[in-house]
Structure formats: structure tokens, C-alpha cells
Amino acid sequence: MKAQFVSKFPNVRLIRNYLDKHKAKEQEYIIERSILLGREDFIYLREHLLEYDKNITQYKNEMYVDKNGVWHVIMFCSITCDIMLLVNSEGFNYARYCAVINNGGEQIEKRFAISNRYPKKRKK
């Protein structure tokens, strides 16, 4: 799988705005670990990407780029959101490189709906 990774952005909103206007180089990646966060923890992480995070610190040895150029990342997700964050810290304690993956507005759990960024298409 491939995703567009960007570096040193403080929050997800700025990453999305940047990727709407610019094309970042797509990198092939492998998810080494998936971490399911609660709503508040996920929102805090996506708004404070350049701050210390205990999960990133704990698993920073699992995030690297191998000799073939494949990125080994950690995926952060929440049951209440329609996006997932792919993080490569490069040995740091924060999300140095990050990619935002969305699933077209479909929440993991239908009863939780907090995003209107990707509304469903209207039926004709």
C-alpha cells in the first residue's frame, strides 16, 4: 500500500490542507502495529502531532525505513473517527512523519458520526 507522508506538521487539519494543494511523494508502507485510541486521546494526538506521545515513545523502535525504501509505521485509529494516522517517528518521541488515511466518510462504528468532510453521494 502507498500513502503520502509529510513531515513536521503540528496537526491533521494542516496536513489535509497541504495535501489538497500539493502532491507529496507516495511511499510504500507496512503497518507494524495498530493502536486503537479513545475519542479524546485520538483527538488530542491529531491536534498535537509534534508533542511527546507515550505510544510513539514506547514503539519508536518499530518505525523505520528499510533498505528497500518501505516505511514501517504505526497506525493510530479511533472507533469514532473516519481517519487513521500512519506515523513514522524516525527515533523521536513525536510524529515526525505522518500520513492521513480516510475511508470516505464511513465511520468504523456507524452510531458515531463526527465528520462531515467526506459526505456520501446522493442517490439519483
Phi and psi in radians as a Rosetta constraint file:
Dihedral C 1 N 2 CA 2 C 2 CIRCULARHARMONIC -2.252 0.35
Dihedral N 2 CA 2 C 2 N 3 CIRCULARHARMONIC 2.596 0.35
Dihedral C 2 N 3 CA 3 C 3 CIRCULARHARMONIC -2.579 0.35
Dihedral N 3 CA 3 C 3 N 4 CIRCULARHARMONIC 2.793 0.35
Dihedral C 3 N 4 CA 4 C 4 CIRCULARHARMONIC -1.660 0.35
Dihedral N 4 CA 4 C 4 N 5 CIRCULARHARMONIC 1.913 0.35
Dihedral C 4 N 5 CA 5 C 5 CIRCULARHARMONIC -1.671 0.35
Dihedral N 5 CA 5 C 5 N 6 CIRCULARHARMONIC 2.423 0.35
Dihedral C 5 N 6 CA 6 C 6 CIRCULARHARMONIC -2.211 0.35
Dihedral N 6 CA 6 C 6 N 7 CIRCULARHARMONIC 2.750 0.35
Dihedral C 6 N 7 CA 7 C 7 CIRCULARHARMONIC -2.014 0.35
Dihedral N 7 CA 7 C 7 N 8 CIRCULARHARMONIC 2.572 0.35
Dihedral C 7 N 8 CA 8 C 8 CIRCULARHARMONIC 0.982 0.35
Dihedral N 8 CA 8 C 8 N 9 CIRCULARHARMONIC 0.831 0.35
Dihedral C 8 N 9 CA 9 C 9 CIRCULARHARMONIC -1.777 0.35
Dihedral N 9 CA 9 C 9 N 10 CIRCULARHARMONIC 2.381 0.35
Dihedral C 9 N 10 CA 10 C 10 CIRCULARHARMONIC -1.295 0.35
Dihedral N 10 CA 10 C 10 N 11 CIRCULARHARMONIC -0.424 0.35
Dihedral C 10 N 11 CA 11 C 11 CIRCULARHARMONIC -2.682 0.35
Dihedral N 11 CA 11 C 11 N 12 CIRCULARHARMONIC 2.915 0.35
Dihedral C 11 N 12 CA 12 C 12 CIRCULARHARMONIC -1.172 0.35
Dihedral N 12 CA 12 C 12 N 13 CIRCULARHARMONIC -0.616 0.35
Dihedral C 12 N 13 CA 13 C 13 CIRCULARHARMONIC -1.019 0.35
Dihedral N 13 CA 13 C 13 N 14 CIRCULARHARMONIC -0.754 0.35
Dihedral C 13 N 14 CA 14 C 14 CIRCULARHARMONIC -1.197 0.35
Dihedral N 14 CA 14 C 14 N 15 CIRCULARHARMONIC -0.596 0.35
Dihedral C 14 N 15 CA 15 C 15 CIRCULARHARMONIC -1.107 0.35
Dihedral N 15 CA 15 C 15 N 16 CIRCULARHARMONIC -0.816 0.35
Dihedral C 15 N 16 CA 16 C 16 CIRCULARHARMONIC -1.077 0.35
Dihedral N 16 CA 16 C 16 N 17 CIRCULARHARMONIC -0.767 0.35
Dihedral C 16 N 17 CA 17 C 17 CIRCULARHARMONIC -1.089 0.35
Dihedral N 17 CA 17 C 17 N 18 CIRCULARHARMONIC -0.706 0.35
Dihedral C 17 N 18 CA 18 C 18 CIRCULARHARMONIC -1.117 0.35
Dihedral N 18 CA 18 C 18 N 19 CIRCULARHARMONIC -0.805 0.35
Dihedral C 18 N 19 CA 19 C 19 CIRCULARHARMONIC -1.244 0.35
Dihedral N 19 CA 19 C 19 N 20 CIRCULARHARMONIC -0.410 0.35
Dihedral C 19 N 20 CA 20 C 20 CIRCULARHARMONIC -1.171 0.35
Dihedral N 20 CA 20 C 20 N 21 CIRCULARHARMONIC -0.540 0.35
Dihedral C 20 N 21 CA 21 C 21 CIRCULARHARMONIC -1.741 0.35
Dihedral N 21 CA 21 C 21 N 22 CIRCULARHARMONIC -0.474 0.35
Dihedral C 21 N 22 CA 22 C 22 CIRCULARHARMONIC -2.196 0.35
Dihedral N 22 CA 22 C 22 N 23 CIRCULARHARMONIC 2.772 0.35
Dihedral C 22 N 23 CA 23 C 23 CIRCULARHARMONIC -1.886 0.35
Dihedral N 23 CA 23 C 23 N 24 CIRCULARHARMONIC 1.990 0.35
Dihedral C 23 N 24 CA 24 C 24 CIRCULARHARMONIC -1.539 0.35
Dihedral N 24 CA 24 C 24 N 25 CIRCULARHARMONIC 2.720 0.35
Dihedral C 24 N 25 CA 25 C 25 CIRCULARHARMONIC -1.188 0.35
Dihedral N 25 CA 25 C 25 N 26 CIRCULARHARMONIC 2.304 0.35
Dihedral C 25 N 26 CA 26 C 26 CIRCULARHARMONIC -1.391 0.35
Dihedral N 26 CA 26 C 26 N 27 CIRCULARHARMONIC 2.390 0.35
Dihedral C 26 N 27 CA 27 C 27 CIRCULARHARMONIC -2.083 0.35
Dihedral N 27 CA 27 C 27 N 28 CIRCULARHARMONIC 2.444 0.35
Dihedral C 27 N 28 CA 28 C 28 CIRCULARHARMONIC -1.322 0.35
Dihedral N 28 CA 28 C 28 N 29 CIRCULARHARMONIC 2.444 0.35
Dihedral C 28 N 29 CA 29 C 29 CIRCULARHARMONIC -2.428 0.35
Dihedral N 29 CA 29 C 29 N 30 CIRCULARHARMONIC 2.785 0.35
Dihedral C 29 N 30 CA 30 C 30 CIRCULARHARMONIC -2.257 0.35
Dihedral N 30 CA 30 C 30 N 31 CIRCULARHARMONIC 2.313 0.35
Dihedral C 30 N 31 CA 31 C 31 CIRCULARHARMONIC -1.489 0.35
Dihedral N 31 CA 31 C 31 N 32 CIRCULARHARMONIC 2.000 0.35
Dihedral C 31 N 32 CA 32 C 32 CIRCULARHARMONIC -1.431 0.35
Dihedral N 32 CA 32 C 32 N 33 CIRCULARHARMONIC -0.584 0.35
Dihedral C 32 N 33 CA 33 C 33 CIRCULARHARMONIC -2.665 0.35
Dihedral N 33 CA 33 C 33 N 34 CIRCULARHARMONIC 2.473 0.35
Dihedral C 33 N 34 CA 34 C 34 CIRCULARHARMONIC -1.988 0.35
Dihedral N 34 CA 34 C 34 N 35 CIRCULARHARMONIC 2.233 0.35
Dihedral C 34 N 35 CA 35 C 35 CIRCULARHARMONIC -2.075 0.35
Dihedral N 35 CA 35 C 35 N 36 CIRCULARHARMONIC 2.082 0.35
Dihedral C 35 N 36 CA 36 C 36 CIRCULARHARMONIC -1.617 0.35
Dihedral N 36 CA 36 C 36 N 37 CIRCULARHARMONIC 2.085 0.35
Dihedral C 36 N 37 CA 37 C 37 CIRCULARHARMONIC -1.868 0.35
Dihedral N 37 CA 37 C 37 N 38 CIRCULARHARMONIC 2.708 0.35
Dihedral C 37 N 38 CA 38 C 38 CIRCULARHARMONIC -1.210 0.35
Dihedral N 38 CA 38 C 38 N 39 CIRCULARHARMONIC 2.887 0.35
Dihedral C 38 N 39 CA 39 C 39 CIRCULARHARMONIC -0.967 0.35
Dihedral N 39 CA 39 C 39 N 40 CIRCULARHARMONIC -0.898 0.35
Dihedral C 39 N 40 CA 40 C 40 CIRCULARHARMONIC -1.135 0.35
Dihedral N 40 CA 40 C 40 N 41 CIRCULARHARMONIC -0.724 0.35
Dihedral C 40 N 41 CA 41 C 41 CIRCULARHARMONIC -1.143 0.35
Dihedral N 41 CA 41 C 41 N 42 CIRCULARHARMONIC -0.689 0.35
Dihedral C 41 N 42 CA 42 C 42 CIRCULARHARMONIC -1.178 0.35
Dihedral N 42 CA 42 C 42 N 43 CIRCULARHARMONIC -0.759 0.35
Dihedral C 42 N 43 CA 43 C 43 CIRCULARHARMONIC -1.097 0.35
Dihedral N 43 CA 43 C 43 N 44 CIRCULARHARMONIC -0.713 0.35
Dihedral C 43 N 44 CA 44 C 44 CIRCULARHARMONIC -1.101 0.35
Dihedral N 44 CA 44 C 44 N 45 CIRCULARHARMONIC -0.780 0.35
Dihedral C 44 N 45 CA 45 C 45 CIRCULARHARMONIC -1.074 0.35
Dihedral N 45 CA 45 C 45 N 46 CIRCULARHARMONIC -0.805 0.35
Dihedral C 45 N 46 CA 46 C 46 CIRCULARHARMONIC -1.210 0.35
Dihedral N 46 CA 46 C 46 N 47 CIRCULARHARMONIC -0.336 0.35
Dihedral C 46 N 47 CA 47 C 47 CIRCULARHARMONIC -1.679 0.35
Dihedral N 47 CA 47 C 47 N 48 CIRCULARHARMONIC -0.191 0.35
Dihedral C 47 N 48 CA 48 C 48 CIRCULARHARMONIC -2.363 0.35
Dihedral N 48 CA 48 C 48 N 49 CIRCULARHARMONIC 1.030 0.35
Dihedral C 48 N 49 CA 49 C 49 CIRCULARHARMONIC -1.178 0.35
Dihedral N 49 CA 49 C 49 N 50 CIRCULARHARMONIC -0.467 0.35
Dihedral C 49 N 50 CA 50 C 50 CIRCULARHARMONIC -1.662 0.35
Dihedral N 50 CA 50 C 50 N 51 CIRCULARHARMONIC 0.224 0.35
Dihedral C 50 N 51 CA 51 C 51 CIRCULARHARMONIC -1.830 0.35
Dihedral N 51 CA 51 C 51 N 52 CIRCULARHARMONIC 2.792 0.35
Dihedral C 51 N 52 CA 52 C 52 CIRCULARHARMONIC -0.956 0.35
Dihedral N 52 CA 52 C 52 N 53 CIRCULARHARMONIC 2.392 0.35
Dihedral C 52 N 53 CA 53 C 53 CIRCULARHARMONIC -2.360 0.35
Dihedral N 53 CA 53 C 53 N 54 CIRCULARHARMONIC 2.280 0.35
Dihedral C 53 N 54 CA 54 C 54 CIRCULARHARMONIC -1.139 0.35
Dihedral N 54 CA 54 C 54 N 55 CIRCULARHARMONIC -0.618 0.35
Dihedral C 54 N 55 CA 55 C 55 CIRCULARHARMONIC -1.205 0.35
Dihedral N 55 CA 55 C 55 N 56 CIRCULARHARMONIC -0.681 0.35
Dihedral C 55 N 56 CA 56 C 56 CIRCULARHARMONIC -1.163 0.35
Dihedral N 56 CA 56 C 56 N 57 CIRCULARHARMONIC -0.741 0.35
Dihedral C 56 N 57 CA 57 C 57 CIRCULARHARMONIC -1.092 0.35
Dihedral N 57 CA 57 C 57 N 58 CIRCULARHARMONIC -0.733 0.35
Dihedral C 57 N 58 CA 58 C 58 CIRCULARHARMONIC -1.136 0.35
Dihedral N 58 CA 58 C 58 N 59 CIRCULARHARMONIC -0.639 0.35
Dihedral C 58 N 59 CA 59 C 59 CIRCULARHARMONIC -1.975 0.35
Dihedral N 59 CA 59 C 59 N 60 CIRCULARHARMONIC 0.364 0.35
Dihedral C 59 N 60 CA 60 C 60 CIRCULARHARMONIC -1.143 0.35
Dihedral N 60 CA 60 C 60 N 61 CIRCULARHARMONIC -0.357 0.35
Dihedral C 60 N 61 CA 61 C 61 CIRCULARHARMONIC -1.303 0.35
Dihedral N 61 CA 61 C 61 N 62 CIRCULARHARMONIC -0.242 0.35
Dihedral C 61 N 62 CA 62 C 62 CIRCULARHARMONIC -1.562 0.35
Dihedral N 62 CA 62 C 62 N 63 CIRCULARHARMONIC -0.087 0.35
Dihedral C 62 N 63 CA 63 C 63 CIRCULARHARMONIC -1.879 0.35
Dihedral N 63 CA 63 C 63 N 64 CIRCULARHARMONIC 2.052 0.35
Dihedral C 63 N 64 CA 64 C 64 CIRCULARHARMONIC -2.862 0.35
Dihedral N 64 CA 64 C 64 N 65 CIRCULARHARMONIC 3.017 0.35
Dihedral C 64 N 65 CA 65 C 65 CIRCULARHARMONIC -1.955 0.35
Dihedral N 65 CA 65 C 65 N 66 CIRCULARHARMONIC 2.146 0.35
Dihedral C 65 N 66 CA 66 C 66 CIRCULARHARMONIC -1.420 0.35
Dihedral N 66 CA 66 C 66 N 67 CIRCULARHARMONIC 3.141 0.35
Dihedral C 66 N 67 CA 67 C 67 CIRCULARHARMONIC -1.160 0.35
Dihedral N 67 CA 67 C 67 N 68 CIRCULARHARMONIC -0.313 0.35
Dihedral C 67 N 68 CA 68 C 68 CIRCULARHARMONIC -1.607 0.35
Dihedral N 68 CA 68 C 68 N 69 CIRCULARHARMONIC 0.044 0.35
Dihedral C 68 N 69 CA 69 C 69 CIRCULARHARMONIC 1.451 0.35
Dihedral N 69 CA 69 C 69 N 70 CIRCULARHARMONIC 0.215 0.35
Dihedral C 69 N 70 CA 70 C 70 CIRCULARHARMONIC -1.530 0.35
Dihedral N 70 CA 70 C 70 N 71 CIRCULARHARMONIC 2.281 0.35
Dihedral C 70 N 71 CA 71 C 71 CIRCULARHARMONIC -1.500 0.35
Dihedral N 71 CA 71 C 71 N 72 CIRCULARHARMONIC 2.260 0.35
Dihedral C 71 N 72 CA 72 C 72 CIRCULARHARMONIC -1.791 0.35
Dihedral N 72 CA 72 C 72 N 73 CIRCULARHARMONIC 2.029 0.35
Dihedral C 72 N 73 CA 73 C 73 CIRCULARHARMONIC -2.219 0.35
Dihedral N 73 CA 73 C 73 N 74 CIRCULARHARMONIC 2.943 0.35
Dihedral C 73 N 74 CA 74 C 74 CIRCULARHARMONIC -1.903 0.35
Dihedral N 74 CA 74 C 74 N 75 CIRCULARHARMONIC 2.387 0.35
Dihedral C 74 N 75 CA 75 C 75 CIRCULARHARMONIC -1.804 0.35
Dihedral N 75 CA 75 C 75 N 76 CIRCULARHARMONIC 2.215 0.35
Dihedral C 75 N 76 CA 76 C 76 CIRCULARHARMONIC -1.858 0.35
Dihedral N 76 CA 76 C 76 N 77 CIRCULARHARMONIC 2.324 0.35
Dihedral C 76 N 77 CA 77 C 77 CIRCULARHARMONIC -2.539 0.35
Dihedral N 77 CA 77 C 77 N 78 CIRCULARHARMONIC 2.916 0.35
Dihedral C 77 N 78 CA 78 C 78 CIRCULARHARMONIC -2.453 0.35
Dihedral N 78 CA 78 C 78 N 79 CIRCULARHARMONIC 2.568 0.35
Dihedral C 78 N 79 CA 79 C 79 CIRCULARHARMONIC -1.195 0.35
Dihedral N 79 CA 79 C 79 N 80 CIRCULARHARMONIC -0.352 0.35
Dihedral C 79 N 80 CA 80 C 80 CIRCULARHARMONIC -1.677 0.35
Dihedral N 80 CA 80 C 80 N 81 CIRCULARHARMONIC -0.013 0.35
Dihedral C 80 N 81 CA 81 C 81 CIRCULARHARMONIC -2.092 0.35
Dihedral N 81 CA 81 C 81 N 82 CIRCULARHARMONIC 2.755 0.35
Dihedral C 81 N 82 CA 82 C 82 CIRCULARHARMONIC -1.785 0.35
Dihedral N 82 CA 82 C 82 N 83 CIRCULARHARMONIC 0.261 0.35
Dihedral C 82 N 83 CA 83 C 83 CIRCULARHARMONIC -2.194 0.35
Dihedral N 83 CA 83 C 83 N 84 CIRCULARHARMONIC 2.784 0.35
Dihedral C 83 N 84 CA 84 C 84 CIRCULARHARMONIC -2.256 0.35
Dihedral N 84 CA 84 C 84 N 85 CIRCULARHARMONIC 2.514 0.35
Dihedral C 84 N 85 CA 85 C 85 CIRCULARHARMONIC -1.842 0.35
Dihedral N 85 CA 85 C 85 N 86 CIRCULARHARMONIC 2.242 0.35
Dihedral C 85 N 86 CA 86 C 86 CIRCULARHARMONIC -1.801 0.35
Dihedral N 86 CA 86 C 86 N 87 CIRCULARHARMONIC 2.180 0.35
Dihedral C 86 N 87 CA 87 C 87 CIRCULARHARMONIC -2.162 0.35
Dihedral N 87 CA 87 C 87 N 88 CIRCULARHARMONIC 2.364 0.35
Dihedral C 87 N 88 CA 88 C 88 CIRCULARHARMONIC -2.231 0.35
Dihedral N 88 CA 88 C 88 N 89 CIRCULARHARMONIC 2.004 0.35
Dihedral C 88 N 89 CA 89 C 89 CIRCULARHARMONIC -1.568 0.35
Dihedral N 89 CA 89 C 89 N 90 CIRCULARHARMONIC -0.242 0.35
Dihedral C 89 N 90 CA 90 C 90 CIRCULARHARMONIC 0.940 0.35
Dihedral N 90 CA 90 C 90 N 91 CIRCULARHARMONIC 0.638 0.35
Dihedral C 90 N 91 CA 91 C 91 CIRCULARHARMONIC 1.566 0.35
Dihedral N 91 CA 91 C 91 N 92 CIRCULARHARMONIC -0.084 0.35
Dihedral C 91 N 92 CA 92 C 92 CIRCULARHARMONIC -1.543 0.35
Dihedral N 92 CA 92 C 92 N 93 CIRCULARHARMONIC 3.016 0.35
Dihedral C 92 N 93 CA 93 C 93 CIRCULARHARMONIC -1.707 0.35
Dihedral N 93 CA 93 C 93 N 94 CIRCULARHARMONIC 0.329 0.35
Dihedral C 93 N 94 CA 94 C 94 CIRCULARHARMONIC -2.470 0.35
Dihedral N 94 CA 94 C 94 N 95 CIRCULARHARMONIC 3.031 0.35
Dihedral C 94 N 95 CA 95 C 95 CIRCULARHARMONIC -1.421 0.35
Dihedral N 95 CA 95 C 95 N 96 CIRCULARHARMONIC 1.476 0.35
Dihedral C 95 N 96 CA 96 C 96 CIRCULARHARMONIC -1.164 0.35
Dihedral N 96 CA 96 C 96 N 97 CIRCULARHARMONIC -0.835 0.35
Dihedral C 96 N 97 CA 97 C 97 CIRCULARHARMONIC -2.019 0.35
Dihedral N 97 CA 97 C 97 N 98 CIRCULARHARMONIC 2.370 0.35
Dihedral C 97 N 98 CA 98 C 98 CIRCULARHARMONIC -2.504 0.35
Dihedral N 98 CA 98 C 98 N 99 CIRCULARHARMONIC 2.514 0.35
Dihedral C 98 N 99 CA 99 C 99 CIRCULARHARMONIC -2.251 0.35
Dihedral N 99 CA 99 C 99 N 100 CIRCULARHARMONIC 2.536 0.35
Dihedral C 99 N 100 CA 100 C 100 CIRCULARHARMONIC -1.921 0.35
Dihedral N 100 CA 100 C 100 N 101 CIRCULARHARMONIC 2.133 0.35
Dihedral C 100 N 101 CA 101 C 101 CIRCULARHARMONIC -1.956 0.35
Dihedral N 101 CA 101 C 101 N 102 CIRCULARHARMONIC 2.268 0.35
Dihedral C 101 N 102 CA 102 C 102 CIRCULARHARMONIC -2.085 0.35
Dihedral N 102 CA 102 C 102 N 103 CIRCULARHARMONIC 2.846 0.35
Dihedral C 102 N 103 CA 103 C 103 CIRCULARHARMONIC -2.062 0.35
Dihedral N 103 CA 103 C 103 N 104 CIRCULARHARMONIC 0.677 0.35
Dihedral C 103 N 104 CA 104 C 104 CIRCULARHARMONIC 1.202 0.35
Dihedral N 104 CA 104 C 104 N 105 CIRCULARHARMONIC 0.473 0.35
Dihedral C 104 N 105 CA 105 C 105 CIRCULARHARMONIC 1.593 0.35
Dihedral N 105 CA 105 C 105 N 106 CIRCULARHARMONIC -0.008 0.35
Dihedral C 105 N 106 CA 106 C 106 CIRCULARHARMONIC -1.513 0.35
Dihedral N 106 CA 106 C 106 N 107 CIRCULARHARMONIC 2.014 0.35
Dihedral C 106 N 107 CA 107 C 107 CIRCULARHARMONIC -1.308 0.35
Dihedral N 107 CA 107 C 107 N 108 CIRCULARHARMONIC 2.670 0.35
Dihedral C 107 N 108 CA 108 C 108 CIRCULARHARMONIC -1.080 0.35
Dihedral N 108 CA 108 C 108 N 109 CIRCULARHARMONIC -0.714 0.35
Dihedral C 108 N 109 CA 109 C 109 CIRCULARHARMONIC -2.041 0.35
Dihedral N 109 CA 109 C 109 N 110 CIRCULARHARMONIC 2.007 0.35
Dihedral C 109 N 110 CA 110 C 110 CIRCULARHARMONIC -0.999 0.35
Dihedral N 110 CA 110 C 110 N 111 CIRCULARHARMONIC -0.574 0.35
Dihedral C 110 N 111 CA 111 C 111 CIRCULARHARMONIC -1.244 0.35
Dihedral N 111 CA 111 C 111 N 112 CIRCULARHARMONIC -0.246 0.35
Dihedral C 111 N 112 CA 112 C 112 CIRCULARHARMONIC -1.769 0.35
Dihedral N 112 CA 112 C 112 N 113 CIRCULARHARMONIC 2.027 0.35
Dihedral C 112 N 113 CA 113 C 113 CIRCULARHARMONIC -2.338 0.35
Dihedral N 113 CA 113 C 113 N 114 CIRCULARHARMONIC 1.882 0.35
Dihedral C 113 N 114 CA 114 C 114 CIRCULARHARMONIC -2.164 0.35
Dihedral N 114 CA 114 C 114 N 115 CIRCULARHARMONIC -0.062 0.35
Dihedral C 114 N 115 CA 115 C 115 CIRCULARHARMONIC -2.137 0.35
Dihedral N 115 CA 115 C 115 N 116 CIRCULARHARMONIC 2.333 0.35
Dihedral C 115 N 116 CA 116 C 116 CIRCULARHARMONIC -2.048 0.35
Dihedral N 116 CA 116 C 116 N 117 CIRCULARHARMONIC 0.283 0.35
Dihedral C 116 N 117 CA 117 C 117 CIRCULARHARMONIC -1.136 0.35
Dihedral N 117 CA 117 C 117 N 118 CIRCULARHARMONIC -0.643 0.35
Dihedral C 117 N 118 CA 118 C 118 CIRCULARHARMONIC -2.139 0.35
Dihedral N 118 CA 118 C 118 N 119 CIRCULARHARMONIC 1.371 0.35
Dihedral C 118 N 119 CA 119 C 119 CIRCULARHARMONIC -1.190 0.35
Dihedral N 119 CA 119 C 119 N 120 CIRCULARHARMONIC 2.712 0.35
Dihedral C 119 N 120 CA 120 C 120 CIRCULARHARMONIC -1.235 0.35
Dihedral N 120 CA 120 C 120 N 121 CIRCULARHARMONIC 2.676 0.35
Dihedral C 120 N 121 CA 121 C 121 CIRCULARHARMONIC -1.258 0.35
Dihedral N 121 CA 121 C 121 N 122 CIRCULARHARMONIC 2.566 0.35
Dihedral C 121 N 122 CA 122 C 122 CIRCULARHARMONIC -1.307 0.35
Dihedral N 122 CA 122 C 122 N 123 CIRCULARHARMONIC 2.531 0.35
Dihedral C 122 N 123 CA 123 C 123 CIRCULARHARMONIC -1.397 0.35
Dihedral N 123 CA 123 C 123 N 124 CIRCULARHARMONIC 2.427 0.35
